[in-house]
Amino acid sequence: MHRLGILLSGRGSNFLAIAEAIREHRLLGAEISVVLSNLEDAPGLDAARKLNLPAFAIPSAGRKRAEHDAEMIARLHQHKVDLVCLAGYMRIISPTFVQAFPNRILNVHPSLLPAFPGLDAQTQALDYGAKVAGCTVHFVDEAVDHGVIILQKAVSVNDDDTAETLSARILEQEHRAYSEAIACVLSGQYFIEDRRYVRRAV
């Protein structure tokens, strides 16, 4: 059984989608061992506790990044986490954090990377006049929204879309994509060639 550590800063809708996929046996061989947040009032922590999952706040405000990340790493090791999943975690993690879990930290971003990295990706897509948007699940490296892409799902941009309507449709795809990507990684049936995630022939 592979143990997942979830990091979140908000309501944790992607976390809940992962938990549901595990509960419904759509994501096999995985369990959530701990949920962590940098914010004490993150709604996702309450959601985790309602599911009887270990959930802890490790506040980041006023602390040096290295000090905060060291505590996060220690807590993840304490719970014997195999794979770290960022689910709306609104902090840039340090190189030390990345090195503690090499190719074992995943993130989902609401754009088809490398297009529109960073904040407000949906608004960026609309402002640019993109006709297709979507989401990307990728490994986390030392740069922002930069790691090797595992999978992507596309969403058409409608002429009457707002940032809110586009975000809602992308989020639906995020909920599907994240569990699929976790399953791909946990299978071990892949290799990384330069920047390419390549599935092994079965």
C-alpha positions as a printed Julia matrix, in Angstrom:
202×3 Matrix{Float64}:
   0.0    0.0     0.0
   1.43   3.38   -1.04
   1.06   6.19    1.47
   0.06   9.65    0.26
   0.74  12.94    1.99
  -1.6   15.77    1.0
  -0.58  19.43    1.27
  -3.27  22.09    1.0
  -4.0   25.7     1.85
  -7.72  25.95    1.11
 -10.85  23.84    0.85
  -9.02  20.89   -0.67
 -11.4   19.92   -3.47
  -8.65  17.98   -5.24
  -7.8   16.24   -1.97
 -11.45  15.22   -1.57
 -11.51  13.95   -5.16
  -8.45  11.79   -4.41
 -10.05  10.49   -1.21
 -13.24   9.65   -3.12
 -11.27   7.83   -5.83
  -9.6    5.7    -3.14
 -12.92   5.05   -1.39
 -14.6    4.03   -4.67
 -11.66   1.75   -5.63
 -10.84   3.83   -8.7
  -7.39   4.52   -7.22
  -5.99   1.23   -6.02
  -3.04   0.51   -3.79
  -3.06   3.95   -2.16
  -4.09   5.42    1.16
  -3.9    8.95    2.53
  -1.62   8.84    5.56
  -1.62  12.55    6.49
  -3.04  15.92    5.43
  -0.97  19.03    6.17
  -1.65  22.73    5.73
   0.34  25.9     6.21
  -2.87  27.61    7.41
  -4.63  26.74   10.65
  -8.07  27.68    9.29
  -7.83  25.8     5.98
 -11.25  24.17    5.41
  -9.49  21.13    3.95
  -8.19  20.21    7.41
 -11.72  19.99    8.8
 -12.75  17.93    5.77
  -9.86  15.53    6.43
 -10.77  15.17   10.1
 -14.36  14.34    9.15
 -12.9   11.49    7.1
 -10.93  10.38   10.2
  -7.62  11.2     8.55
  -4.64  12.61   10.47
  -4.67  16.34    9.69
  -2.31  19.01   11.04
  -1.62  22.68   10.58
   2.01  23.75   10.44
   1.67  27.54   10.19
   4.06  29.29    7.84
   3.34  32.92    8.69
   6.37  34.76   10.01
   8.68  31.78    9.6
  11.65  31.29    7.32
  10.86  28.99    4.4
  13.69  26.59    5.26
  12.51  26.24    8.85
   8.88  25.68    7.85
   9.74  23.2     5.1
  11.97  21.24    7.48
   9.02  20.74    9.82
   6.77  19.73    6.92
   9.37  17.2     5.7
   9.75  15.77    9.2
   5.99  15.32    9.58
   5.74  13.62    6.18
   8.58  11.25    7.12
   6.9   10.6    10.47
   3.84   9.34    8.59
   6.01   7.3     6.18
   4.74   9.12    3.11
   5.72   7.66   -0.27
   4.19  10.32   -2.53
   3.44  13.98   -1.76
   0.43  15.55   -3.5
   0.07  19.32   -3.57
  -3.65  20.06   -3.63
  -4.07  23.81   -3.65
  -0.95  24.34   -1.56
  -0.24  28.04   -2.0
   3.45  28.06   -1.19
   6.54  27.58   -3.3
   8.45  24.73   -1.75
  12.2   24.92   -1.31
  14.83  22.93   -3.23
  15.52  21.07    0.03
  11.89  19.95    0.12
  12.08  18.78   -3.52
  15.3   16.89   -2.82
  13.73  15.15    0.18
  11.17  13.53   -2.16
  12.84  13.32   -5.6
  10.25  12.69   -8.33
   7.79  11.97   -5.54
   5.98  15.32   -5.34
   3.03  15.95   -7.65
   1.08  19.11   -8.4
  -1.94  19.94  -10.55
  -2.02  23.27  -12.36
  -5.07  24.79  -14.14
  -3.48  25.27  -17.54
  -1.86  23.26  -20.3
   1.72  23.87  -19.25
   4.05  25.36  -20.3
   1.32  27.89  -21.14
   0.17  30.21  -18.36
   2.22  29.19  -15.31
   1.79  30.92  -11.97
  -1.3   32.5   -10.48
  -4.64  33.16  -12.22
  -3.92  30.8   -15.09
  -7.54  30.83  -16.23
  -7.6   34.62  -16.45
  -4.29  34.52  -18.29
  -5.82  32.13  -20.84
  -8.86  34.33  -21.37
  -6.8   37.5   -21.66
  -4.55  35.84  -24.22
  -7.49  34.69  -26.29
  -6.69  30.98  -25.96
  -9.24  28.66  -27.54
  -8.19  25.63  -25.49
  -7.32  25.52  -21.79
  -7.1   22.64  -19.35
  -5.04  21.21  -16.54
  -1.65  19.56  -16.07
  -0.45  17.1   -13.45
   3.32  17.23  -13.17
   6.23  16.32  -10.98
   7.45  19.21   -8.86
  11.0   20.45   -9.33
  12.86  23.51   -8.11
  11.11  25.89  -10.56
   7.48  27.02  -10.48
   5.05  24.93  -12.59
   8.0   23.46  -14.45
   8.47  19.76  -13.65
   8.0   16.8   -15.98
   4.4   16.51  -17.22
   2.59  13.28  -16.37
  -0.74  13.95  -18.05
  -2.96  16.77  -19.29
  -6.66  17.21  -19.97
  -8.01  19.85  -22.34
 -11.08  22.08  -22.01
 -12.5   24.23  -24.81
 -12.73  27.95  -24.07
 -16.17  29.31  -24.92
 -16.72  32.81  -26.26
 -18.88  33.7   -23.26
 -16.57  32.2   -20.64
 -15.55  34.12  -17.56
 -12.65  33.2   -15.3
 -15.21  31.6   -12.97
 -16.97  29.44  -15.57
 -13.72  28.34  -17.16
 -12.22  27.58  -13.76
 -15.2   25.4   -12.85
 -14.87  23.26  -15.99
 -11.11  22.94  -15.58
 -11.57  21.92  -11.94
 -13.83  19.04  -13.02
 -10.96  17.77  -15.16
  -8.44  18.31  -12.36
 -10.48  16.01  -10.13
 -10.25  13.24  -12.75
  -6.68  13.89  -13.83
  -5.05  13.9   -10.4
  -6.12  10.4    -9.42
  -5.23   9.09  -12.87
  -1.76  10.63  -12.59
  -1.23   9.23   -9.1
  -2.12   5.76  -10.39
   0.35   6.19  -13.27
   3.16   7.12  -10.89
   2.4    4.44   -8.31
   2.37   1.79  -11.04
   6.08   2.36  -11.61
   5.51   1.56  -15.26
   7.28   4.61  -16.65
  10.63   6.26  -17.12
  11.69   9.88  -17.54
  13.66  10.75  -20.65
  14.9   14.34  -20.65
  11.61  16.19  -19.95
   9.35  13.38  -21.14
   7.28  11.05  -18.96
   7.14   7.81  -20.97
   4.97   4.83  -20.09
   6.68   1.46  -20.37
   5.26  -1.07  -22.78
   3.43  -3.78  -20.82
